[in-house]
Amino acid sequence: MSSFFERPTAAGPGTVIFLNAGDPPLGEFVGLVLDMDRAGVDCLELAVPFPDSVTDGPVIRRSASRALDTGITLEQVLAFIDGIKPQLRRLKIVLLADWSHTVRQPGLANFLAAVAASSVDGLLIHALPPILRDEYRRSAALAGIPVVTTCYDVVSSQETLRDAAASASAYVYLVAKYGRSGSRPTEGYESLKGTVQDLRTYGAESIAVGFGVSTRADLDQLAATGTDAAIIGTAAVAAVEAGSAAGDVRAAFSAFLHNITPHQPLTEGISHVCSQA
């Protein structure tokens, strides 16, 4: 299995950006995705918006509310991905879907069938009941859907790390610190090096770190751990929110992208995280 992130580790960690589909509305969202592709972003973690996430801070919660107010659906999100993928040179798109809000009603089998028929590059299910974890992973593998697994630094046991590494067919989402979005390791990101090495030992091909990533110094620290990518959520969503308020979302988001592309200082922000199976 090859790495999900094509950027060599020696070049520093790649970038995964989280956004809620529908914030801004899909007509404007197209430009943001194309700009990410041109800027060299590795992956868009695109959420089917859902309310009242216990893992998200106020910025991402407000974004989800704005998106939900547009009436956006899973079907619309998948159609959007199918429409834009042929225009992308390198950007991959991972779908994030909440179990209760998006997956439970059609049922896991129907949901996976819809995802498998789309152009999605990977899947992360938020808050999947543990009892369904094995079924989900087996069914996703049979359907050819790469899955993202999650684990935590310090908190996750070696057994959990081993399971996350063995089961990730897209990448392992390593949460830098247990807590709400925006938390960051007190000791800095270099403290994750041991956990990254453990995940590699257990067979993880691709590892992305999220939670609290906010500066170019953070990215330098992450590069020292050998991780493949950094996940940036709230900073991206905040740029969208600020752009909406100013009446020019694309300009605000382009400025954000300029700051996070390689060899540029990263604007202050925090990461999005979600729990999955």
C-alpha positions in Angstrom: 0.0 0.0 0.0 1.4 3.4 -1.0 1.3 6.5 1.1 -1.9 8.6 0.8 0.2 11.7 0.9 2.6 11.9 -2.0 4.8 14.7 -0.6 8.1 13.3 0.7 8.5 13.6 4.5 11.8 15.4 3.9 9.9 18.3 2.3 7.9 18.8 5.5 4.4 17.7 6.4 1.7 18.0 3.8 -1.6 19.8 4.5 -5.1 18.6 5.1 -7.8 21.3 5.3 -11.1 20.7 7.0 -14.2 22.6 5.7 -18.0 22.1 6.0 -19.6 21.5 2.7 -22.1 24.4 2.1 -20.1 27.0 4.0 -19.9 29.0 1.8 -22.7 27.8 -0.5 -21.6 25.3 -3.1 -21.6 27.8 -5.9 -18.8 29.7 -4.1 -17.2 26.6 -2.6 -16.0 25.6 -6.1 -13.5 28.4 -6.2 -12.1 27.5 -2.8 -11.5 23.9 -3.8 -9.8 24.9 -7.0 -7.6 27.4 -5.1 -6.6 24.6 -2.7 -5.6 22.4 -5.6 -3.5 25.2 -7.1 -1.8 26.0 -3.8 -0.6 22.5 -3.4 -2.9 21.4 -0.5 -2.8 17.6 -0.3 -6.3 16.8 1.0 -9.6 18.4 1.7 -11.5 16.8 4.6 -15.0 17.7 3.5 -17.7 17.3 6.1 -21.4 16.7 5.5 -22.4 19.2 8.1 -24.0 18.1 11.3 -25.2 19.9 14.4 -24.0 20.0 18.0 -20.6 18.3 17.6 -19.1 17.6 21.0 -15.6 17.6 19.5 -15.7 21.0 17.8 -15.3 24.5 19.1 -17.5 27.5 18.3 -16.0 28.4 15.0 -16.6 25.0 13.4 -20.0 24.8 15.1 -21.1 28.1 13.6 -19.9 26.9 10.2 -21.9 23.7 10.4 -25.0 25.8 11.3 -24.5 28.0 8.3 -24.1 25.1 6.0 -27.1 23.3 7.5 -29.2 26.4 7.0 -28.7 26.0 3.2 -30.4 22.6 3.4 -27.4 20.7 2.1 -27.6 16.9 1.9 -25.2 13.9 1.4 -26.4 13.5 -2.1 -25.6 17.1 -2.9 -22.1 16.8 -1.3 -21.3 13.6 -3.3 -22.6 15.2 -6.5 -20.4 18.2 -5.8 -17.3 16.0 -5.4 -18.1 14.1 -8.6 -18.4 17.4 -10.5 -15.2 19.0 -9.3 -12.8 16.0 -9.1 -12.0 16.0 -12.9 -10.8 19.6 -12.5 -8.3 18.8 -9.8 -4.6 18.1 -10.4 -3.6 16.7 -7.0 -6.0 17.6 -4.3 -7.7 14.5 -2.7 -11.0 14.7 -1.0 -11.9 12.7 2.2 -15.5 12.7 3.1 -16.4 13.2 6.8 -19.9 12.0 7.8 -21.6 11.8 11.2 -23.2 8.5 12.1 -26.3 9.9 13.7 -27.0 12.8 11.3 -25.9 11.3 7.9 -25.2 7.5 8.1 -27.8 5.9 10.4 -31.0 6.9 8.5 -30.0 5.3 5.1 -28.2 2.5 6.9 -24.5 1.7 6.7 -24.8 -0.5 3.6 -26.7 2.1 1.6 -24.4 4.9 2.8 -21.3 3.0 1.8 -22.8 2.1 -1.6 -23.4 5.8 -2.3 -19.9 6.7 -1.3 -18.4 3.9 -3.3 -20.2 5.1 -6.4 -18.7 8.6 -6.0 -15.3 10.1 -6.6 -14.4 10.3 -2.9 -10.8 9.4 -2.1 -11.4 8.4 1.6 -13.9 8.2 4.3 -14.0 9.2 8.0 -17.2 8.4 9.9 -17.7 10.5 13.0 -19.0 8.8 16.2 -19.6 5.4 14.7 -20.9 3.0 17.4 -18.0 0.7 18.4 -20.3 -2.3 17.8 -20.3 -1.5 14.1 -16.6 -0.9 13.7 -15.7 -4.3 12.3 -18.6 -4.4 10.0 -17.8 -0.9 8.7 -14.2 -1.7 8.0 -15.0 -5.0 6.2 -17.7 -3.4 4.1 -15.6 -0.4 3.2 -12.7 -2.6 2.2 -15.1 -4.7 0.0 -16.4 -1.6 -1.6 -12.9 -0.2 -2.2 -13.3 2.8 0.0 -10.1 3.9 1.8 -10.8 4.6 5.5 -9.3 7.1 8.0 -8.8 5.8 11.5 -8.1 7.8 14.6 -6.1 7.6 17.8 -4.7 9.9 20.4 -1.3 10.6 21.6 -0.7 9.5 25.2 -4.3 8.5 25.9 -4.6 5.7 23.3 -3.2 2.3 24.4 -0.7 0.4 22.3 -3.5 -1.9 21.3 -5.5 1.0 20.0 -2.5 2.4 18.1 -1.9 -1.0 16.6 -5.5 -1.3 15.5 -5.5 2.2 14.0 -2.3 1.6 12.0 -3.5 -1.8 10.8 -6.9 -0.7 9.7 -6.1 2.7 8.0 -6.3 2.3 4.3 -6.3 6.1 3.8 -4.4 7.5 6.8 -4.2 7.5 10.5 -5.6 10.7 12.1 -3.4 11.2 15.2 -4.9 13.6 17.7 -2.1 15.5 19.3 -3.9 16.0 22.7 -7.1 14.6 24.2 -9.7 17.3 24.6 -11.7 19.8 22.7 -10.6 21.1 19.3 -7.9 23.7 19.8 -6.0 21.8 22.5 -2.3 21.4 21.9 0.4 19.4 23.6 2.0 21.3 26.4 5.4 19.9 25.5 5.1 20.8 21.8 4.6 18.6 18.8 8.0 17.0 19.0 6.6 15.0 21.9 4.5 13.0 19.4 7.6 11.5 17.8 7.4 8.3 19.9 3.7 7.8 19.0 4.4 8.4 15.3 7.2 5.9 15.5 4.9 3.3 17.2 2.3 3.8 14.4 5.0 3.2 11.8 6.1 0.1 13.6 2.6 -1.2 13.6 2.4 -0.6 9.8 0.9 2.9 9.3 1.7 4.1 5.8 0.3 7.6 6.2 -0.2 9.6 9.4 -1.7 13.1 9.7 -1.6 15.1 13.0 -4.4 17.4 14.1 -5.3 19.5 17.1 -3.8 22.9 17.8 -1.6 23.3 14.8 -1.3 27.1 14.4 2.2 28.3 13.4 5.0 27.5 11.0 7.0 26.5 14.1 4.3 23.9 14.7 4.8 22.5 11.2 8.6 22.5 11.7 8.0 20.5 14.9 5.7 18.1 13.1 8.3 17.6 10.4 10.7 16.5 13.1 8.3 13.7 14.1 8.2 12.2 10.7 4.4 12.6 10.3 3.1 13.0 6.7 0.6 15.8 7.1 -0.9 18.4 9.4 -4.6 18.9 9.7 -5.8 22.5 9.8 -9.5 23.1 10.6 -10.5 26.1 12.6 -8.1 28.4 10.9 -9.5 27.5 7.5 -13.1 27.8 8.7 -12.3 31.1 10.4 -11.0 32.5 7.1 -14.3 31.5 5.4 -16.2 33.2 8.2 -14.2 36.4 8.0 -14.5 36.4 4.2 -18.3 36.0 4.4 -18.5 38.9 6.9 -16.4 41.1 4.6 -18.2 40.0 1.4 -15.3 38.3 -0.3 -14.9 34.7 0.8 -12.5 33.7 -1.9 -10.1 36.6 -1.2 -9.9 35.8 2.5 -9.5 32.1 1.8 -6.8 32.8 -0.8 -4.9 34.8 1.8 -5.2 32.0 4.2 -3.9 29.5 1.6 -0.9 31.8 0.8 0.1 31.6 4.5 0.0 27.8 4.8 1.6 26.8 1.5 5.2 25.6 1.9 7.8 28.1 2.8 5.2 30.7 4.0 4.4 31.5 7.6 1.2 29.8 8.8 -1.6 32.0 10.1 -2.8 31.4 13.6 -5.5 28.8 13.9 -6.4 25.5 15.4 -7.2 22.0 14.1 -10.4 20.2 13.6 -10.8 16.7 15.1 -13.4 14.1 15.0 -13.9 10.7 16.5 -14.4 7.7 14.3 -14.1 3.9 14.3 
